Amino acid sequence: MFLWAEAINYATWLKNQLPSRAIPGYTPYAFVYKTKPNLSLTHEFGCKVYIHVMDGGKLQPQVTEANFVRIDKESKAYRIYW
């Protein structure tokens, strides 16, 4: 229940990146910013992602599993749920 706000934020962000009938030939993002959106970082909400563990020792696991929540707006990073 606590991830509903994150899901709605991601759905709204994604909807603004996709073509709209209200602005034929443009996405809302492209109409406002005059550039095509970068969709290379998009993933399905809640999909499994693997995070590289930097401080793990030789015998410790090198990755940990989490779930994708959304793309961070300030940087090229993901918000994840452990």
N, CA, C and O atoms as a Tinker XYZ file with bonds, in Angstrom:
   328  protein
     1  N      0.821000   -1.190000    0.000000    73     2
     2  CA     0.000000    0.000000    0.000000    64     1     3
     3  C      0.871000    1.262000    0.000000    63     2     4     5
     4  O      0.451000    2.299000   -0.514000    81     3
     5  N      2.062000    1.184000    0.564000    73     3     6
     6  CA     2.898000    2.366000    0.705000    64     5     7
     7  C      3.597000    2.760000   -0.590000    63     6     8     9
     8  O      4.147000    3.858000   -0.665000    81     7
     9  N      3.597000    1.909000   -1.610000    73     7    10
    10  CA     4.240000    2.253000   -2.882000    64     9    11
    11  C      3.260000    2.821000   -3.907000    63    10    12    13
    12  O      3.646000    3.061000   -5.051000    81    11
    13  N      1.996000    3.040000   -3.522000    73    11    14
    14  CA     1.018000    3.584000   -4.467000    64    13    15
    15  C      1.437000    4.951000   -4.979000    63    14    16    17
    16  O      1.304000    5.218000   -6.173000    81    15
    17  N      1.930000    5.808000   -4.133000    73    15    18
    18  CA     2.350000    7.152000   -4.561000    64    17    19
    19  C      3.495000    7.055000   -5.567000    63    18    20    21
    20  O      3.517000    7.791000   -6.554000    81    19
    21  N      4.438000    6.162000   -5.325000    73    19    22
    22  CA     5.546000    5.969000   -6.261000    64    21    23
    23  C      5.036000    5.437000   -7.601000    63    22    24    25
    24  O      5.498000    5.872000   -8.656000    81    23
    25  N      4.088000    4.502000   -7.564000    73    23    26
    26  CA     3.531000    3.940000   -8.796000    64    25    27
    27  C      2.806000    5.009000   -9.605000    63    26    28    29
    28  O      2.942000    5.055000  -10.827000    81    27
    29  N      2.049000    5.855000   -8.950000    73    27    30
    30  CA     1.322000    6.924000   -9.647000    64    29    31
    31  C      2.293000    7.952000  -10.207000    63    30    32    33
    32  O      2.100000    8.428000  -11.325000    81    31
    33  N      3.328000    8.304000   -9.460000    73    31    34
    34  CA     4.338000    9.243000   -9.968000    64    33    35
    35  C      5.027000    8.697000  -11.212000    63    34    36    37
    36  O      5.241000    9.430000  -12.178000    81    35
    37  N      5.373000    7.414000  -11.192000    73    35    38
    38  CA     6.049000    6.808000  -12.344000    64    37    39
    39  C      5.105000    6.712000  -13.537000    63    38    40    41
    40  O      5.518000    6.964000  -14.670000    81    39
    41  N      3.849000    6.354000  -13.303000    73    39    42
    42  CA     2.868000    6.271000  -14.392000    64    41    43
    43  C      2.641000    7.641000  -15.024000    63    42    44    45
    44  O      2.524000    7.742000  -16.246000    81    43
    45  N      2.578000    8.680000  -14.223000    73    43    46
    46  CA     2.407000   10.041000  -14.741000    64    45    47
    47  C      3.628000   10.465000  -15.544000    63    46    48    49
    48  O      3.490000   11.041000  -16.623000    81    47
    49  N      4.814000   10.189000  -15.032000    73    47    50
    50  CA     6.041000   10.525000  -15.756000    64    49    51
    51  C      6.078000    9.816000  -17.100000    63    50    52    53
    52  O      6.401000   10.422000  -18.122000    81    51
    53  N      5.742000    8.516000  -17.093000    73    51    54
    54  CA     5.770000    7.728000  -18.319000    64    53    55
    55  C      4.723000    8.207000  -19.318000    63    54    56    57
    56  O      4.992000    8.242000  -20.519000    81    55
    57  N      3.547000    8.572000  -18.848000    73    55    58
    58  CA     2.488000    9.077000  -19.732000    64    57    59
    59  C      2.932000   10.365000  -20.419000    63    58    60    61
    60  O      2.595000   10.586000  -21.582000    81    59
    61  N      3.668000   11.205000  -19.732000    73    59    62
    62  CA     4.156000   12.451000  -20.329000    64    61    63
    63  C      5.270000   12.215000  -21.344000    63    62    64    65
    64  O      5.572000   13.107000  -22.138000    81    63
    65  N      5.882000   11.045000  -21.337000    73    63    66
    66  CA     6.942000   10.722000  -22.291000    64    65    67
    67  C      6.400000   10.101000  -23.579000    63    66    68    69
    68  O      7.121000   10.021000  -24.574000    81    67
    69  N      5.146000    9.663000  -23.572000    73    67    70
    70  CA     4.552000    8.944000  -24.702000    64    69    71
    71  C      3.695000    9.870000  -25.557000    63    70    72    73
    72  O      3.216000   10.890000  -25.063000    81    71
    73  N      3.491000    9.531000  -26.848000    73    71    74
    74  CA     2.685000   10.383000  -27.737000    64    73    75
    75  C      1.265000   10.601000  -27.214000    63    74    76    77
    76  O      0.680000    9.737000  -26.561000    81    75
    77  N      0.737000   11.779000  -27.524000    73    75    78
    78  CA    -0.591000   12.164000  -27.060000    64    77    79
    79  C     -1.453000   12.602000  -28.239000    63    78    80    81
    80  O     -0.956000   13.233000  -29.171000    81    79
    81  N     -2.748000   12.268000  -28.202000    73    79    82
    82  CA    -3.653000   12.724000  -29.259000    64    81    83
    83  C     -3.900000   14.228000  -29.171000    63    82    84    85
    84  O     -4.257000   14.854000  -30.169000    81    83
    85  N     -3.716000   14.802000  -28.006000    73    83    86
    86  CA    -3.947000   16.237000  -27.835000    64    85    87
    87  C     -2.919000   17.072000  -28.592000    63    86    88    89
    88  O     -3.216000   18.191000  -29.010000    81    87
    89  N     -1.719000   16.539000  -28.771000    73    87    90
    90  CA    -0.641000   17.234000  -29.481000    64    89    91
    91  C     -0.130000   16.282000  -30.564000    63    90    92    93
    92  O      0.867000   15.597000  -30.338000    81    91
    93  N     -0.770000   16.216000  -31.720000    73    91    94
    94  CA    -0.363000   15.244000  -32.745000    64    93    95
    95  C      1.103000   15.412000  -33.163000    63    94    96    97
    96  O      1.557000   16.516000  -33.461000    81    95
    97  N      1.821000   14.299000  -33.176000    73    95    98
    98  CA     3.217000   14.312000  -33.600000    64    97    99
    99  C      4.206000   14.650000  -32.504000    63    98   100   101
   100  O      5.412000   14.638000  -32.746000    81    99
   101  N      3.736000   14.949000  -31.316000    73    99   102
   102  CA     4.614000   15.310000  -30.197000    64   101   103
   103  C      4.214000   14.545000  -28.947000    63   102   104   105
   104  O      3.080000   14.085000  -28.808000    81   103
   105  N      5.162000   14.423000  -28.055000    73   103   106
   106  CA     4.840000   13.970000  -26.706000    64   105   107
   107  C      4.708000   15.226000  -25.855000    63   106   108   109
   108  O      5.261000   16.262000  -26.224000    81   107
   109  N      3.995000   15.175000  -24.729000    73   107   110
   110  CA     3.935000   16.356000  -23.866000    64   109   111
   111  C      5.328000   16.846000  -23.453000    63   110   112   113
   112  O      5.565000   18.051000  -23.369000    81   111
   113  N      6.238000   15.918000  -23.199000    73   111   114
   114  CA     7.609000   16.282000  -22.837000    64   113   115
   115  C      8.289000   17.037000  -23.973000    63   114   116   117
   116  O      8.900000   18.082000  -23.749000    81   115
   117  N      8.184000   16.507000  -25.199000    73   115   118
   118  CA     8.827000   17.139000  -26.358000    64   117   119
   119  C      8.212000   18.496000  -26.660000    63   118   120   121
   120  O      8.912000   19.406000  -27.106000    81   119
   121  N      6.928000   18.643000  -26.425000    73   119   122
   122  CA     6.262000   19.922000  -26.670000    64   121   123
   123  C      6.776000   21.005000  -25.718000    63   122   124   125
   124  O      6.969000   22.151000  -26.124000    81   123
   125  N      6.992000   20.648000  -24.474000    73   123   126
   126  CA     7.443000   21.623000  -23.469000    64   125   127
   127  C      8.939000   21.900000  -23.587000    63   126   128   129
   128  O      9.349000   23.061000  -23.578000    81   127
   129  N      9.761000   20.855000  -23.697000    73   127   130
   130  CA    11.216000   21.012000  -23.648000    64   129   131
   131  C     11.898000   21.072000  -25.011000    63   130   132   133
   132  O     13.111000   21.269000  -25.082000    81   131
   133  N     11.135000   20.905000  -26.097000    73   131   134
   134  CA    11.660000   20.995000  -27.474000    64   133   135
   135  C     12.770000   19.985000  -27.753000    63   134   136   137
   136  O     13.666000   20.254000  -28.552000    81   135
   137  N     12.714000   18.839000  -27.107000    73   135   138
   138  CA    13.661000   17.754000  -27.333000    64   137   139
   139  C     12.961000   16.425000  -27.073000    63   138   140   141
   140  O     11.995000   16.369000  -26.311000    81   139
   141  N     13.438000   15.368000  -27.695000    73   139   142
   142  CA    12.834000   14.056000  -27.491000    64   141   143
   143  C     13.212000   13.515000  -26.119000    63   142   144   145
   144  O     14.334000   13.729000  -25.660000    81   143
   145  N     12.292000   12.816000  -25.456000    73   143   146
   146  CA    12.619000   12.237000  -24.152000    64   145   147
   147  C     13.560000   11.049000  -24.292000    63   146   148   149
   148  O     13.535000   10.340000  -25.298000    81   147
   149  N     14.380000   10.841000  -23.288000    73   147   150
   150  CA    15.289000    9.696000  -23.244000    64   149   151
   151  C     14.586000    8.562000  -22.495000    63   150   152   153
   152  O     14.426000    8.616000  -21.275000    81   151
   153  N     14.173000    7.549000  -23.230000    73   151   154
   154  CA    13.457000    6.431000  -22.621000    64   153   155
   155  C     14.343000    5.216000  -22.396000    63   154   156   157
   156  O     13.842000    4.130000  -22.104000    81   155
   157  N     15.640000    5.384000  -22.528000    73   155   158
   158  CA    16.547000    4.243000  -22.384000    64   157   159
   159  C     16.628000    3.734000  -20.944000    63   158   160   161
   160  O     17.033000    2.592000  -20.726000    81   159
   161  N     16.257000    4.542000  -19.969000    73   159   162
   162  CA    16.341000    4.134000  -18.568000    64   161   163
   163  C     15.052000    3.519000  -18.032000    63   162   164   165
   164  O     15.012000    3.082000  -16.882000    81   163
   165  N     13.996000    3.477000  -18.846000    73   163   166
   166  CA    12.708000    3.002000  -18.349000    64   165   167
   167  C     12.705000    1.490000  -18.152000    63   166   168   169
   168  O     13.328000    0.740000  -18.904000    81   167
   169  N     11.997000    1.076000  -17.137000    73   167   170
   170  CA    11.791000   -0.337000  -16.816000    64   169   171
   171  C     10.355000   -0.506000  -16.349000    63   170   172   173
   172  O      9.665000    0.468000  -16.047000    81   171
   173  N      9.921000   -1.741000  -16.296000    73   171   174
   174  CA     8.592000   -2.044000  -15.792000    64   173   175
   175  C      8.567000   -1.813000  -14.286000    63   174   176   177
   176  O      9.497000   -2.207000  -13.581000    81   175
   177  N      7.504000   -1.174000  -13.788000    73   175   178
   178  CA     7.377000   -0.918000  -12.359000    64   177   179
   179  C      7.363000   -2.243000  -11.596000    63   178   180   181
   180  O      6.596000   -3.148000  -11.924000    81   179
   181  N      8.208000   -2.346000  -10.590000    73   179   182
   182  CA     8.254000   -3.527000   -9.741000    64   181   183
   183  C      9.111000   -4.664000  -10.248000    63   182   184   185
   184  O      9.186000   -5.710000   -9.603000    81   183
   185  N      9.770000   -4.487000  -11.403000    73   183   186
   186  CA    10.599000   -5.579000  -11.926000    64   185   187
   187  C     11.836000   -5.763000  -11.042000    63   186   188   189
   188  O     12.258000   -4.845000  -10.338000    81   187
   189  N     12.402000   -6.963000  -11.095000    73   187   190
   190  CA    13.594000   -7.255000  -10.301000    64   189   191
   191  C     14.800000   -6.553000  -10.899000    63   190   192   193
   192  O     15.003000   -6.561000  -12.113000    81   191
   193  N     15.591000   -5.949000  -10.035000    73   191   194
   194  CA    16.859000   -5.346000  -10.439000    64   193   195
   195  C     17.940000   -5.874000   -9.500000    63   194   196   197
   196  O     17.654000   -6.308000   -8.384000    81   195
   197  N     19.162000   -5.830000   -9.962000    73   195   198
   198  CA    20.286000   -6.317000   -9.175000    64   197   199
   199  C     21.255000   -5.173000   -8.944000    63   198   200   201
   200  O     21.660000   -4.489000   -9.884000    81   199
   201  N     21.623000   -4.970000   -7.695000    73   199   202
   202  CA    22.464000   -3.852000   -7.298000    64   201   203
   203  C     23.845000   -4.377000   -6.931000    63   202   204   205
   204  O     23.978000   -5.313000   -6.143000    81   203
   205  N     24.853000   -3.770000   -7.505000    73   203   206
   206  CA    26.237000   -4.157000   -7.222000    64   205   207
   207  C     26.614000   -3.670000   -5.832000    63   206   208   209
   208  O     26.460000   -2.488000   -5.522000    81   207
   209  N     27.101000   -4.565000   -5.002000    73   207   210
   210  CA    27.520000   -4.239000   -3.641000    64   209   211
   211  C     28.984000   -3.840000   -3.689000    63   210   212   213
   212  O     29.842000   -4.652000   -4.037000    81   211
   213  N     29.276000   -2.584000   -3.340000    73   211   214
   214  CA    30.640000   -2.069000   -3.440000    64   213   215
   215  C     31.529000   -2.517000   -2.276000    63   214   216   217
   216  O     32.717000   -2.772000   -2.476000    81   215
   217  N     30.974000   -2.615000   -1.067000    73   215   218
   218  CA    31.795000   -2.882000    0.111000    64   217   219
   219  C     31.804000   -4.349000    0.527000    63   218   220   221
   220  O     32.259000   -4.675000    1.623000    81   219
   221  N     31.315000   -5.223000   -0.319000    73   219   222
   222  CA    31.300000   -6.638000    0.030000    64   221   223
   223  C     32.699000   -7.227000   -0.042000    63   222   224   225
   224  O     33.507000   -6.833000   -0.883000    81   223
   225  N     32.972000   -8.151000    0.825000    73   223   226
   226  CA    34.267000   -8.821000    0.797000    64   225   227
   227  C     34.307000   -9.873000   -0.305000    63   226   228   229
   228  O     33.336000  -10.056000   -1.039000    81   227
   229  N     35.437000  -10.559000   -0.412000    73   227   230
   230  CA    35.599000  -11.580000   -1.451000    64   229   231
   231  C     34.568000  -12.691000   -1.333000    63   230   232   233
   232  O     34.068000  -13.194000   -2.339000    81   231
   233  N     34.258000  -13.065000   -0.122000    73   231   234
   234  CA    33.348000  -14.182000    0.086000    64   233   235
   235  C     31.906000  -13.737000    0.309000    63   234   236   237
   236  O     31.028000  -14.572000    0.523000    81   235
   237  N     31.661000  -12.459000    0.263000    73   235   238
   238  CA    30.308000  -11.927000    0.422000    64   237   239
   239  C     29.619000  -11.843000   -0.936000    63   238   240   241
   240  O     30.296000  -11.799000   -1.963000    81   239
   241  N     28.288000  -11.819000   -0.961000    73   239   242
   242  CA    27.580000  -11.666000   -2.238000    64   241   243
   243  C     27.962000  -10.354000   -2.922000    63   242   244   245
   244  O     28.104000   -9.325000   -2.260000    81   243
   245  N     28.127000  -10.390000   -4.221000    73   243   246
   246  CA    28.526000   -9.203000   -4.981000    64   245   247
   247  C     27.332000   -8.380000   -5.445000    63   246   248   249
   248  O     27.493000   -7.213000   -5.805000    81   247
   249  N     26.140000   -8.966000   -5.443000    73   247   250
   250  CA    24.924000   -8.252000   -5.837000    64   249   251
   251  C     23.831000   -8.541000   -4.823000    63   250   252   253
   252  O     23.874000   -9.536000   -4.100000    81   251
   253  N     22.852000   -7.648000   -4.787000    73   251   254
   254  CA    21.658000   -7.856000   -3.981000    64   253   255
   255  C     20.448000   -7.573000   -4.855000    63   254   256   257
   256  O     20.509000   -6.743000   -5.762000    81   255
   257  N     19.369000   -8.252000   -4.586000    73   255   258
   258  CA    18.164000   -8.134000   -5.399000    64   257   259
   259  C     17.223000   -7.100000   -4.793000    63   258   260   261
   260  O     17.086000   -7.017000   -3.572000    81   259
   261  N     16.574000   -6.310000   -5.651000    73   259   262
   262  CA    15.606000   -5.310000   -5.219000    64   261   263
   263  C     14.538000   -5.178000   -6.299000    63   262   264   265
   264  O     14.581000   -5.883000   -7.307000    81   263
   265  N     13.587000   -4.284000   -6.093000    73   263   266
   266  CA    12.532000   -4.033000   -7.071000    64   265   267
   267  C     12.610000   -2.598000   -7.564000    63   266   268   269
   268  O     12.822000   -1.671000   -6.782000    81   267
   269  N     12.437000   -2.426000   -8.868000    73   267   270
   270  CA    12.464000   -1.105000   -9.491000    64   269   271
   271  C     11.205000   -0.340000   -9.100000    63   270   272   273
   272  O     10.101000   -0.884000   -9.140000    81   271
   273  N     11.378000    0.926000   -8.722000    73   271   274
   274  CA    10.238000    1.771000   -8.383000    64   273   275
   275  C     10.064000    2.862000   -9.429000    63   274   276   277
   276  O      9.001000    2.966000  -10.041000    81   275
   277  N     11.091000    3.675000   -9.644000    73   275   278
   278  CA    11.014000    4.712000  -10.677000    64   277   279
   279  C     12.388000    5.308000  -10.911000    63   278   280   281
   280  O     13.362000    4.950000  -10.249000    81   279
   281  N     12.449000    6.224000  -11.865000    73   279   282
   282  CA    13.691000    6.921000  -12.183000    64   281   283
   283  C     13.747000    8.196000  -11.352000    63   282   284   285
   284  O     12.754000    8.916000  -11.249000    81   283
   285  N     14.884000    8.474000  -10.768000    73   283   286
   286  CA    15.048000    9.691000   -9.985000    64   285   287
   287  C     15.040000   10.900000  -10.908000    63   286   288   289
   288  O     15.657000   10.872000  -11.973000    81   287
   289  N     14.352000   11.950000  -10.513000    73   287   290
   290  CA    14.210000   13.134000  -11.368000    64   289   291
   291  C     15.458000   14.011000  -11.387000    63   290   292   293
   292  O     15.692000   14.721000  -12.365000    81   291
   293  N     16.256000   13.976000  -10.333000    73   291   294
   294  CA    17.414000   14.855000  -10.249000    64   293   295
   295  C     18.674000   14.263000  -10.867000    63   294   296   297
   296  O     19.597000   15.008000  -11.197000    81   295
   297  N     18.738000   12.959000  -11.032000    73   295   298
   298  CA    19.959000   12.344000  -11.555000    64   297   299
   299  C     19.607000   11.112000  -12.377000    63   298   300   301
   300  O     18.454000   10.682000  -12.410000    81   299
   301  N     20.608000   10.553000  -13.035000    73   299   302
   302  CA    20.393000    9.316000  -13.792000    64   301   303
   303  C     20.543000    8.143000  -12.836000    63   302   304   305
   304  O     21.522000    7.399000  -12.892000    81   303
   305  N     19.581000    7.993000  -11.979000    73   303   306
   306  CA    19.608000    6.930000  -10.985000    64   305   307
   307  C     18.206000    6.349000  -10.845000    63   306   308   309
   308  O     17.222000    6.962000  -11.258000    81   307
   309  N     18.132000    5.164000  -10.260000    73   307   310
   310  CA    16.853000    4.506000  -10.043000    64   309   311
   311  C     16.456000    4.602000   -8.584000    63   310   312   313
   312  O     17.305000    4.616000   -7.693000    81   311
   313  N     15.156000    4.667000   -8.353000    73   311   314
   314  CA    14.640000    4.495000   -6.999000    64   313   315
   315  C     14.231000    3.042000   -6.907000    63   314   316   317
   316  O     13.535000    2.529000   -7.782000    81   315
   317  N     14.654000    2.392000   -5.871000    73   315   318
   318  CA    14.388000    0.969000   -5.733000    64   317   319
   319  C     13.769000    0.685000   -4.376000    63   318   320   321
   320  O     13.842000    1.501000   -3.458000    81   319
   321  N     13.161000   -0.483000   -4.267000    73   319   322
   322  CA    12.605000   -0.956000   -3.004000    64   321   323
   323  C     13.303000   -2.258000   -2.656000    63   322   324   325
   324  O     13.325000   -3.189000   -3.461000    81   323
   325  N     13.874000   -2.329000   -1.457000    73   323   326
   326  CA    14.617000   -3.522000   -1.039000    64   325   327
   327  C     13.638000   -4.554000   -0.635000    63   326   328
   328  O     14.027000   -5.654000   -0.243000    81   327
